[in-house]
Amino acid sequence: MKNLRISIILSLLIIVLSCPAFSQSKPNSFYLEFFGSGGLYSVNYDRMFSDNIGARIGFMYFAADWFAFFSDVEMFLIPTTMNFFVGTGKHKLELGAGPVIIFGSVGFFGSDPVAGSDIAWTGTIGYRYQKNNGGFMWRIGFTPLLAGGEFFPSGGISLGFSF
C-alpha cells in the first residue's frame, strides 16, 4: 500500500512538472465564493494547469440551532470542479462540472436530527477575471446543483487573489 501511495504521488508530480508553459504566470487562486457551488459560502483553492484547463476544491461549514424550517442544522460541503476556460488574457468564460461531497445532519421542525452523507453534482457557466501576473481576481456565474434527482438553480460570486 505504501508503494502504491508513493507511485501515485510521483506520477502526479511528474504530470504537474511536465505541463507545458502557458501565459498564466500565477496559476493558483484562493477565493471566497458566496451562494455558489458550496451553498451559502465556500472557501476555495483553484489551480490552472494550462490556459484552458483548471481544477478547484473548496469547503463550507455551517451550523445553526434553527435555520428556515430546520432545527439542529450542521453541514459540511466539499465542492470540486474541473474547469475549462475560453478566452485569452485576464477575461475568460469559465465552464466547469464536478461533485459536491455533502456531510451533515438536520432536523425538521424540531424533530430529532438525521445524519448522513451524499454526493451532489454542480456545474459552472460564468465569467472569470484573473490577471496573468496574479493579484485580485473575481468570478460570477450560474452554479446549479443536481441532488437527489432534483435540479436547484443558483448563482455565485467569488472574490479572491491569484498567486
C-alpha positions in Angstrom: 0.0 0.0 0.0 2.8 2.4 0.8 4.4 1.7 -2.6 1.1 2.5 -4.3 0.9 5.9 -2.5 4.4 6.8 -3.4 3.8 5.8 -7.1 0.6 7.9 -7.2 2.4 10.9 -5.7 5.4 10.6 -8.0 3.1 10.2 -11.0 1.1 13.3 -10.1 4.3 15.2 -9.6 5.7 14.2 -13.0 2.4 15.2 -14.7 2.4 18.6 -13.0 6.1 19.3 -13.7 5.8 18.2 -17.3 2.9 20.5 -18.1 3.9 22.9 -20.9 4.5 26.6 -20.1 1.5 28.8 -20.5 0.7 32.5 -20.2 -0.6 32.3 -16.6 2.5 33.0 -14.5 0.4 33.0 -11.3 -1.9 29.9 -11.8 -3.0 29.5 -8.2 -6.1 31.2 -6.7 -7.6 31.4 -3.3 -11.1 32.9 -3.0 -14.3 33.1 -1.1 -17.5 32.2 -3.1 -20.9 33.4 -2.0 -24.1 31.4 -2.9 -22.2 29.2 -5.4 -21.4 25.5 -5.6 -20.8 25.4 -1.8 -24.2 26.7 -0.7 -24.2 29.9 1.4 -20.4 30.3 1.0 -17.3 28.3 0.4 -13.5 28.9 0.8 -11.7 27.6 -2.3 -8.3 26.8 -3.8 -8.1 26.8 -7.6 -5.2 25.8 -9.9 -4.9 26.5 -13.7 -3.0 23.7 -15.3 -2.9 25.4 -18.7 -4.6 28.4 -20.4 -7.7 26.2 -20.8 -7.8 23.6 -18.0 -8.1 24.0 -14.3 -9.5 22.4 -11.1 -11.0 23.7 -7.9 -11.6 22.3 -4.4 -13.3 24.1 -1.6 -15.1 23.6 1.7 -18.2 25.0 3.5 -19.2 24.5 7.1 -22.5 25.7 8.5 -24.1 25.0 11.9 -27.3 26.6 13.5 -29.8 25.7 16.1 -32.6 26.9 13.7 -32.4 27.7 10.0 -35.6 28.3 8.0 -37.8 25.2 8.7 -34.9 23.1 10.0 -33.5 22.7 13.5 -30.1 21.5 14.7 -28.5 22.0 11.3 -24.9 21.1 10.7 -23.5 20.9 7.2 -20.0 20.3 5.7 -19.7 20.5 1.9 -16.7 19.9 -0.4 -17.3 21.4 -3.9 -14.9 20.2 -6.5 -14.9 21.0 -10.2 -12.8 20.5 -13.3 -12.9 23.8 -15.3 -12.4 24.7 -19.0 -11.6 28.3 -19.9 -12.4 30.1 -23.1 -10.6 33.3 -23.9 -7.2 34.9 -23.5 -5.6 37.3 -21.1 -7.5 38.3 -17.9 -11.1 37.8 -19.2 -12.3 34.2 -19.5 -15.5 32.3 -19.9 -15.4 29.5 -17.3 -17.2 26.2 -17.8 -17.0 23.5 -15.1 -18.5 20.5 -13.6 -17.9 18.1 -10.7 -19.2 16.5 -7.5 -20.1 18.2 -4.2 -19.5 15.9 -1.3 -22.0 16.6 1.5 -21.9 15.6 5.1 -24.4 16.8 7.6 -27.3 16.4 10.0 -30.6 18.2 10.1 -33.9 18.0 12.0 -37.3 19.2 10.5 -39.5 21.4 12.8 -37.7 20.3 15.9 -37.6 16.6 15.2 -34.5 14.5 16.0 -31.7 15.3 13.6 -31.0 12.8 10.8 -27.3 12.5 9.8 -25.8 11.3 6.5 -23.7 11.9 3.5 -24.3 12.2 -0.2 -22.8 13.4 -3.4 -24.5 16.1 -5.5 -23.3 17.4 -8.8 -22.6 21.0 -9.7 -21.8 23.0 -12.8 -20.4 26.4 -13.6 -21.1 28.8 -16.5 -19.6 32.1 -15.8 -17.2 35.0 -16.2 -13.7 35.0 -14.6 -11.4 37.9 -14.2 -7.8 36.8 -13.4 -4.7 38.7 -14.4 -1.8 36.6 -15.7 0.6 38.0 -13.2 -1.6 37.5 -10.1 -3.3 39.8 -7.7 -7.1 40.4 -7.3 -9.4 38.0 -9.1 -13.2 37.6 -9.2 -15.8 35.3 -10.7 -19.5 35.4 -11.3 -21.7 32.7 -12.7 -24.6 30.3 -12.8 -23.8 27.3 -10.5 -26.7 24.9 -10.5 -26.8 21.8 -8.2 -28.3 18.4 -9.0 -29.0 16.5 -5.8 -31.3 13.5 -5.2 -32.8 13.8 -8.7 -33.8 17.5 -8.1 -32.4 20.4 -10.0 -31.6 23.6 -7.9 -30.6 26.7 -10.0 -28.2 29.0 -8.2 -25.6 31.6 -8.9 -22.5 32.7 -7.1 -19.9 35.4 -6.9 -16.3 34.9 -5.9 -13.6 37.4 -4.6 -10.0 36.4 -4.0 -6.4 36.6 -5.2 -4.1 34.8 -7.6 -0.5 33.9 -6.7 
